[in-house]
Amino acid sequence: MTTETSSLHEEAASAASVSDAPWLDRFFGVSRRGSSLRTEILAGIATFLASMYIIVVNPAILSEAGIPFSAALSATVLISFMSSLAMGLYARNPILVAPGMGMNALFTYTLVLGAGLSWEVALGCVFWSGVLFAVLAVFNVRKAIIEAIPASLRYAITCGIGLFITFIGLKNAGFIVGSDATLVTLGSFGPGLVTFFIGLMATAVMVILRMNGALILGIALTTLLATPMGRLWGGEMVVEWSGLAAWPDFGAVMQVDIWGRSRSPTCPSSS
């Protein structure tokens, strides 16, 4: 009898504490899941700092396909904002949603630069892939497909995408360049390569030390180091100041070609 009474008191106290909690706590069930608002806010800030490099890297890769950098930047920010907001408010899951770093490389280097498609047609391919994924998700087929892929193959795909993006980064930094004899060879030593190595080593140390926002801090440090290039030393100017803030660029809105009418002349015709 005493045990049952104490259990009822504990349940009543728990219900009272939940009812007295802030509406934000009640809406997301923070206390019910053993967390606190302070912990969740700090975790959100840490997640943002760890992933905001996508804001710079994604437009940089897409701009090589011909998409204006400012338009790609605006799309990256707005899509990440709306997707993460929907994940939090509708699904009530603490998961950040942003463009994938493997798909942008596929878009730029395989579809546009490799297959010769225009970026408008490549966006059409992305549109239809989204439609297909939506259909698979509705009928719960996507989960079955993912579970059918062996774990070793999933890990290999992830590693392959990471190595491919690393290769692109080394190429953009000038560490490796094209070669007719060996396909790739080491680039020439210069201010750009020195800046790259300092930024890479500093970022690696911060990641190993598990510092919050290590990637964005590394990007900020490398940007500061690259700012004098073209001004005080080095040949080409890498960092150019264009203002503290700007309006979103919607110049690429509705440029998607879902029927392939603007097919590139280098791409074979479907007829």
Residue, then its C-alpha position, 0 to 999 in steps of 0.5 A: m500500500t505504501t509503495e502504491t501511494s508513493s508511486l502515485h505521488e511520484e506520478a502526480a509530481s511528474a505531471a505537475s512539473v510537466s504542466d509547470a514547464p515552459w510551453l517550448d518544453r511541453f511542445f517538444g517534450v524536452s523534459r519528458r525525454g530526459s533533457s533540458l532547454r539549455t542542453e537543447i539550445l547548446a546542442g542546436i548551436a553546436t550542430f549549426l556551427a559544425s555544419m554551416y560550412i555547407i553554406v560556403v562549400n555547396p554553392a562553391i561546387l554548384s557554381e562550377a556547373g554554371i549556377p550563379f554563386s549567390a543564387a546557389l547560396s540563397a537556395t542552400v540557406l533557404i532550403s536548409f532553414m525550411s527543411s530543418l524547421a519542418m523537421g523540428l515543428y512537424a516531425r519534432n525531431p532534433i535533426l538538421v536537414a541540409p543539401g548533401m555533399g555527395m549529390n552536389a559533386l554528382f550534379t556538377y562533375t558527373l551530370v554537367l561537366g561529365a555528361g555535358l548537360s546544362w545545369e538547367v537540365a541537371l536541375g530537372c534530373v534532381f526534380w524527377s529524382g525528388v518525385l521518385f523518392a517521394v513516391l518510394a517514401v509514400f509506399n515505404v519502398r525506400k526503406a526496403i531498398i536501403e535495408a537491401i544494400p549490404a552494410s559494407l557497400r553502404y560504408a564503401i559508398t560513404c568513403g568513396i564520396g568522401l574521397f572524391i570530395t577530398f580529391i576535388g578539394l586538393k585540386n581546387a587548392g592547387f595541391i594536385v594538378g592535371s598531368d598527361a603522363t600520370l593523370v595527376t601530379l603535385g602542384s607548384f609550391g606557392p602562397g595559396l598552397v601554404t595557406f591551404f596547409i595551415g588551414l588544413m592542419a589547424t582545422a584537423v587539430m580542432v576537429i581532433l580536440r572536438m571543439n564546437g564549430a571546428l570546421i567553420l573556425g577552420i574556414a574562418l581562419t583560412t579566409l583570414l590567412a587568404t585575405p592578404m593574397g593578391r594585396l600584400w603577396g601572391g598573384e591572384m586575389v582569393v578573397e574579395w569583400s562585397g559587403l556585410a549582408a545582401w538580399p537573397d538572389f532569386g535569379a535562378v528561380m524557375q530555371v529548372d528544365i524538367w523536360g530537357r528542352s535546353r539539352s546541351p549540344t554536347c549531349p546525345s539527342s534522345s531521338 
